[in-house]
Amino acid sequence: MSSLVTLIAFENMLDANLAAGQLESAGIDCYIQDQYLIQAKPELANVYGGIKLQIREEDAEKAIQTLKVYGYFNEENEKPLNFIDALDKLTARIPLLSKSPLQVRLLAIIFLTLALVLITFILKHPVENIKN
């Protein structure tokens, strides 16, 4: 079974559904992620990266070519998705977090990193007893 990659992210459900319809009419299976979260809390759209249109990894090139015809892709917005996909693949290998969404994995990594920095700081600079 191949992994899913985020092809493009949208700010609203209408645009996501239109793009998904174009892919499905071209015979490409696609999935929309985070639509309910963004609909319930639109202010979280920037935090979660919008409503994501995901496809199987092996369909990426065909999907990009299909959506280019409809103006969804140009040379400027193709490249940033590669970083997101690479980050998604890298963090998906973390045990106990592999089934979580990318946002949860990133928050866990940030929290653990901050905890390690705090513990290291405390161990190197112990609080001395203060006598009154």
Rosetta constraint file for C-alpha pairs under 8 A:
AtomPair CA 2 CA 56 HARMONIC 6.16 0.50
AtomPair CA 2 CA 57 HARMONIC 6.43 0.50
AtomPair CA 2 CA 58 HARMONIC 7.48 0.50
AtomPair CA 3 CA 56 HARMONIC 5.84 0.50
AtomPair CA 3 CA 57 HARMONIC 5.91 0.50
AtomPair CA 4 CA 54 HARMONIC 6.04 0.50
AtomPair CA 4 CA 55 HARMONIC 5.34 0.50
AtomPair CA 4 CA 56 HARMONIC 4.55 0.50
AtomPair CA 4 CA 57 HARMONIC 5.67 0.50
AtomPair CA 5 CA 54 HARMONIC 5.35 0.50
AtomPair CA 5 CA 55 HARMONIC 5.64 0.50
AtomPair CA 5 CA 56 HARMONIC 6.21 0.50
AtomPair CA 5 CA 57 HARMONIC 5.75 0.50
AtomPair CA 5 CA 60 HARMONIC 7.98 0.50
AtomPair CA 5 CA 85 HARMONIC 6.03 0.50
AtomPair CA 6 CA 52 HARMONIC 6.15 0.50
AtomPair CA 6 CA 53 HARMONIC 5.77 0.50
AtomPair CA 6 CA 54 HARMONIC 4.33 0.50
AtomPair CA 6 CA 55 HARMONIC 6.61 0.50
AtomPair CA 6 CA 81 HARMONIC 7.23 0.50
AtomPair CA 6 CA 84 HARMONIC 7.79 0.50
AtomPair CA 6 CA 85 HARMONIC 6.55 0.50
AtomPair CA 7 CA 52 HARMONIC 7.38 0.50
AtomPair CA 7 CA 53 HARMONIC 5.69 0.50
AtomPair CA 7 CA 54 HARMONIC 5.46 0.50
AtomPair CA 7 CA 55 HARMONIC 6.66 0.50
AtomPair CA 7 CA 60 HARMONIC 7.23 0.50
AtomPair CA 7 CA 64 HARMONIC 7.68 0.50
AtomPair CA 7 CA 81 HARMONIC 6.89 0.50
AtomPair CA 8 CA 52 HARMONIC 5.97 0.50
AtomPair CA 8 CA 53 HARMONIC 5.50 0.50
AtomPair CA 8 CA 54 HARMONIC 7.42 0.50
AtomPair CA 8 CA 81 HARMONIC 7.12 0.50
AtomPair CA 9 CA 16 HARMONIC 7.67 0.50
AtomPair CA 9 CA 49 HARMONIC 6.73 0.50
AtomPair CA 9 CA 50 HARMONIC 5.43 0.50
AtomPair CA 9 CA 51 HARMONIC 5.26 0.50
AtomPair CA 9 CA 52 HARMONIC 4.28 0.50
AtomPair CA 9 CA 53 HARMONIC 6.04 0.50
AtomPair CA 10 CA 15 HARMONIC 6.51 0.50
AtomPair CA 10 CA 16 HARMONIC 5.86 0.50
AtomPair CA 10 CA 50 HARMONIC 5.34 0.50
AtomPair CA 10 CA 51 HARMONIC 4.95 0.50
AtomPair CA 10 CA 52 HARMONIC 6.32 0.50
AtomPair CA 10 CA 53 HARMONIC 7.85 0.50
AtomPair CA 11 CA 15 HARMONIC 7.73 0.50
AtomPair CA 11 CA 45 HARMONIC 6.71 0.50
AtomPair CA 11 CA 50 HARMONIC 5.29 0.50
AtomPair CA 11 CA 51 HARMONIC 6.17 0.50
AtomPair CA 12 CA 16 HARMONIC 6.61 0.50
AtomPair CA 12 CA 50 HARMONIC 7.72 0.50
AtomPair CA 12 CA 51 HARMONIC 6.79 0.50
AtomPair CA 13 CA 17 HARMONIC 6.04 0.50
AtomPair CA 13 CA 35 HARMONIC 6.62 0.50
AtomPair CA 13 CA 39 HARMONIC 7.93 0.50
AtomPair CA 13 CA 51 HARMONIC 7.02 0.50
AtomPair CA 14 CA 18 HARMONIC 6.21 0.50
AtomPair CA 15 CA 19 HARMONIC 6.25 0.50
AtomPair CA 16 CA 20 HARMONIC 6.09 0.50
AtomPair CA 16 CA 32 HARMONIC 7.33 0.50
AtomPair CA 16 CA 51 HARMONIC 6.97 0.50
AtomPair CA 16 CA 52 HARMONIC 7.53 0.50
AtomPair CA 16 CA 53 HARMONIC 6.62 0.50
AtomPair CA 17 CA 21 HARMONIC 6.01 0.50
AtomPair CA 18 CA 22 HARMONIC 6.42 0.50
AtomPair CA 19 CA 23 HARMONIC 6.39 0.50
AtomPair CA 19 CA 67 HARMONIC 7.16 0.50
AtomPair CA 19 CA 72 HARMONIC 7.98 0.50
AtomPair CA 20 CA 24 HARMONIC 6.09 0.50
AtomPair CA 20 CA 30 HARMONIC 6.38 0.50
AtomPair CA 20 CA 31 HARMONIC 7.64 0.50
AtomPair CA 20 CA 32 HARMONIC 7.85 0.50
AtomPair CA 20 CA 53 HARMONIC 7.11 0.50
AtomPair CA 21 CA 25 HARMONIC 6.06 0.50
AtomPair CA 22 CA 26 HARMONIC 6.42 0.50
AtomPair CA 22 CA 66 HARMONIC 7.53 0.50
AtomPair CA 22 CA 67 HARMONIC 7.27 0.50
AtomPair CA 23 CA 27 HARMONIC 6.45 0.50
AtomPair CA 23 CA 28 HARMONIC 5.17 0.50
AtomPair CA 23 CA 29 HARMONIC 7.06 0.50
AtomPair CA 23 CA 30 HARMONIC 7.07 0.50
AtomPair CA 23 CA 63 HARMONIC 6.45 0.50
AtomPair CA 23 CA 66 HARMONIC 6.87 0.50
AtomPair CA 23 CA 67 HARMONIC 7.39 0.50
AtomPair CA 24 CA 28 HARMONIC 5.02 0.50
AtomPair CA 24 CA 29 HARMONIC 5.88 0.50
AtomPair CA 24 CA 30 HARMONIC 7.02 0.50
AtomPair CA 26 CA 66 HARMONIC 7.37 0.50
AtomPair CA 28 CA 55 HARMONIC 7.69 0.50
AtomPair CA 28 CA 59 HARMONIC 6.91 0.50
AtomPair CA 28 CA 63 HARMONIC 6.98 0.50
AtomPair CA 29 CA 55 HARMONIC 6.40 0.50
AtomPair CA 29 CA 56 HARMONIC 7.49 0.50
AtomPair CA 30 CA 53 HARMONIC 6.76 0.50
AtomPair CA 30 CA 54 HARMONIC 5.57 0.50
AtomPair CA 30 CA 55 HARMONIC 4.67 0.50
AtomPair CA 30 CA 56 HARMONIC 7.43 0.50
AtomPair CA 31 CA 53 HARMONIC 5.83 0.50
AtomPair CA 31 CA 54 HARMONIC 5.05 0.50
AtomPair CA 31 CA 55 HARMONIC 6.35 0.50
AtomPair CA 32 CA 51 HARMONIC 6.87 0.50
AtomPair CA 32 CA 52 HARMONIC 5.61 0.50
AtomPair CA 32 CA 53 HARMONIC 4.75 0.50
AtomPair CA 32 CA 54 HARMONIC 6.11 0.50
AtomPair CA 33 CA 51 HARMONIC 5.95 0.50
AtomPair CA 33 CA 52 HARMONIC 5.06 0.50
AtomPair CA 33 CA 53 HARMONIC 6.50 0.50
AtomPair CA 33 CA 54 HARMONIC 7.22 0.50
AtomPair CA 34 CA 38 HARMONIC 6.18 0.50
AtomPair CA 34 CA 48 HARMONIC 7.90 0.50
AtomPair CA 34 CA 50 HARMONIC 7.30 0.50
AtomPair CA 34 CA 51 HARMONIC 5.33 0.50
AtomPair CA 34 CA 52 HARMONIC 6.61 0.50
AtomPair CA 35 CA 39 HARMONIC 6.02 0.50
AtomPair CA 35 CA 51 HARMONIC 5.29 0.50
AtomPair CA 35 CA 52 HARMONIC 7.71 0.50
AtomPair CA 36 CA 40 HARMONIC 6.03 0.50
AtomPair CA 37 CA 41 HARMONIC 5.99 0.50
AtomPair CA 37 CA 42 HARMONIC 7.75 0.50
AtomPair CA 37 CA 44 HARMONIC 7.88 0.50
AtomPair CA 38 CA 42 HARMONIC 4.76 0.50
AtomPair CA 38 CA 43 HARMONIC 7.54 0.50
AtomPair CA 38 CA 44 HARMONIC 6.25 0.50
AtomPair CA 38 CA 45 HARMONIC 5.61 0.50
AtomPair CA 38 CA 50 HARMONIC 6.98 0.50
AtomPair CA 38 CA 51 HARMONIC 6.88 0.50
AtomPair CA 41 CA 45 HARMONIC 7.64 0.50
AtomPair CA 44 CA 48 HARMONIC 6.11 0.50
AtomPair CA 44 CA 50 HARMONIC 7.92 0.50
AtomPair CA 45 CA 49 HARMONIC 5.78 0.50
AtomPair CA 45 CA 50 HARMONIC 4.50 0.50
AtomPair CA 45 CA 51 HARMONIC 7.38 0.50
AtomPair CA 46 CA 50 HARMONIC 6.02 0.50
AtomPair CA 48 CA 103 HARMONIC 6.44 0.50
AtomPair CA 55 CA 59 HARMONIC 6.60 0.50
AtomPair CA 55 CA 60 HARMONIC 6.82 0.50
AtomPair CA 56 CA 60 HARMONIC 6.83 0.50
AtomPair CA 59 CA 63 HARMONIC 5.97 0.50
AtomPair CA 60 CA 64 HARMONIC 6.07 0.50
AtomPair CA 61 CA 65 HARMONIC 6.22 0.50
AtomPair CA 62 CA 66 HARMONIC 6.08 0.50
AtomPair CA 63 CA 67 HARMONIC 6.13 0.50
AtomPair CA 64 CA 68 HARMONIC 5.96 0.50
AtomPair CA 64 CA 73 HARMONIC 6.97 0.50
AtomPair CA 65 CA 69 HARMONIC 6.68 0.50
AtomPair CA 66 CA 70 HARMONIC 7.28 0.50
AtomPair CA 67 CA 71 HARMONIC 6.39 0.50
AtomPair CA 67 CA 72 HARMONIC 5.32 0.50
AtomPair CA 67 CA 73 HARMONIC 6.35 0.50
AtomPair CA 68 CA 72 HARMONIC 5.44 0.50
AtomPair CA 68 CA 73 HARMONIC 4.80 0.50
AtomPair CA 68 CA 74 HARMONIC 6.76 0.50
AtomPair CA 73 CA 77 HARMONIC 6.21 0.50
AtomPair CA 73 CA 78 HARMONIC 6.38 0.50
AtomPair CA 74 CA 78 HARMONIC 6.41 0.50
AtomPair CA 75 CA 79 HARMONIC 7.27 0.50
AtomPair CA 77 CA 81 HARMONIC 7.41 0.50
AtomPair CA 78 CA 82 HARMONIC 7.41 0.50
AtomPair CA 79 CA 83 HARMONIC 7.42 0.50
AtomPair CA 80 CA 84 HARMONIC 6.79 0.50
AtomPair CA 81 CA 85 HARMONIC 6.09 0.50
AtomPair CA 82 CA 86 HARMONIC 6.09 0.50
AtomPair CA 83 CA 87 HARMONIC 6.09 0.50
AtomPair CA 84 CA 88 HARMONIC 6.03 0.50
AtomPair CA 85 CA 89 HARMONIC 6.18 0.50
AtomPair CA 86 CA 90 HARMONIC 6.11 0.50
AtomPair CA 87 CA 91 HARMONIC 6.11 0.50
AtomPair CA 88 CA 92 HARMONIC 5.97 0.50
AtomPair CA 88 CA 102 HARMONIC 5.96 0.50
AtomPair CA 89 CA 93 HARMONIC 6.97 0.50
AtomPair CA 90 CA 94 HARMONIC 7.86 0.50
AtomPair CA 91 CA 97 HARMONIC 7.91 0.50
AtomPair CA 91 CA 98 HARMONIC 7.15 0.50
AtomPair CA 91 CA 102 HARMONIC 7.41 0.50
AtomPair CA 91 CA 105 HARMONIC 6.49 0.50
AtomPair CA 91 CA 106 HARMONIC 7.64 0.50
AtomPair CA 92 CA 97 HARMONIC 6.93 0.50
AtomPair CA 92 CA 98 HARMONIC 4.44 0.50
AtomPair CA 92 CA 99 HARMONIC 7.35 0.50
AtomPair CA 92 CA 102 HARMONIC 7.79 0.50
AtomPair CA 92 CA 105 HARMONIC 7.87 0.50
AtomPair CA 93 CA 97 HARMONIC 7.91 0.50
AtomPair CA 93 CA 98 HARMONIC 5.83 0.50
AtomPair CA 94 CA 98 HARMONIC 5.57 0.50
AtomPair CA 97 CA 104 HARMONIC 7.99 0.50
AtomPair CA 97 CA 105 HARMONIC 6.07 0.50
AtomPair CA 98 CA 105 HARMONIC 7.86 0.50
AtomPair CA 100 CA 104 HARMONIC 6.11 0.50
AtomPair CA 100 CA 105 HARMONIC 6.41 0.50
AtomPair CA 101 CA 105 HARMONIC 6.47 0.50
AtomPair CA 102 CA 106 HARMONIC 6.18 0.50
AtomPair CA 103 CA 107 HARMONIC 6.21 0.50
AtomPair CA 104 CA 108 HARMONIC 6.13 0.50
AtomPair CA 105 CA 109 HARMONIC 6.25 0.50
AtomPair CA 106 CA 110 HARMONIC 6.18 0.50
AtomPair CA 107 CA 111 HARMONIC 6.05 0.50
AtomPair CA 108 CA 112 HARMONIC 6.07 0.50
AtomPair CA 109 CA 113 HARMONIC 6.04 0.50
AtomPair CA 110 CA 114 HARMONIC 6.17 0.50
AtomPair CA 111 CA 115 HARMONIC 6.11 0.50
AtomPair CA 112 CA 116 HARMONIC 6.15 0.50
AtomPair CA 113 CA 117 HARMONIC 6.24 0.50
AtomPair CA 114 CA 118 HARMONIC 6.11 0.50
AtomPair CA 115 CA 119 HARMONIC 6.10 0.50
AtomPair CA 116 CA 120 HARMONIC 6.05 0.50
AtomPair CA 117 CA 121 HARMONIC 6.11 0.50
AtomPair CA 118 CA 122 HARMONIC 6.14 0.50
AtomPair CA 119 CA 123 HARMONIC 6.12 0.50
AtomPair CA 120 CA 124 HARMONIC 6.17 0.50
AtomPair CA 121 CA 125 HARMONIC 5.97 0.50
AtomPair CA 122 CA 126 HARMONIC 5.56 0.50
AtomPair CA 122 CA 127 HARMONIC 7.76 0.50
